[in-house]
Amino acid sequence: MNSTDPFDRMRFTVRRVSWWQVALVVAVAVAVGIALALVAASVFLVVFPILALAGLAYRLFGGRKSRGRASGSTVIDAEYRVLSPEEAAREEGSPWNSNWGPDRRLR
């Protein structure tokens, strides 16, 4: 029998659920919650002391050995000056700028 109601498919049916089905769902949910809590607690009790000991060992024995300048560091000191347009035009003919094109790109 075809219905002319376009919303016929969207209707929800309510079924009666017996008390033992509700109790079973609640028992499974409580069991899963307790299992997750036990796993989280055991991981915390195992991982936390290991991380605490590793942090303490790093604090006591690791870290930087020298408190001064880092080895291999280089400080570059230079003096800069701003060129005027006339000075820049004079510098264009310089042998230092022979590999620069007129559009200021490397040739």
URSULZI-V891461 format. One record per backbone hydrogen bond with DSSP energy under -1.0 kcal/mol. CO is the residue of the C=O (numbers start at 1). NH is the residue of the N-H. Records with the same first field share a line. If there is no record, write none. Layout:
# URSULZI-V891461
CO->NH ; NH
This chain:
# URSULZI-V891461
5->8
18->22
19->23
20->24
21->25
22->26
23->27
24->28
25->29
26->30
27->31
28->32
29->33
30->34
31->35
32->36
33->37
34->38
35->39
36->40
37->41
38->42
39->43
40->44
41->45
42->46
43->47
44->48
47->51
48->52
49->53
50->54
51->55
52->56
53->57
54->58
55->59
56->60
57->61
58->62
70->73
84->88
85->89
86->90
87->91
91->94
94->97
95->98
97->100
99->107
101->104
105->101
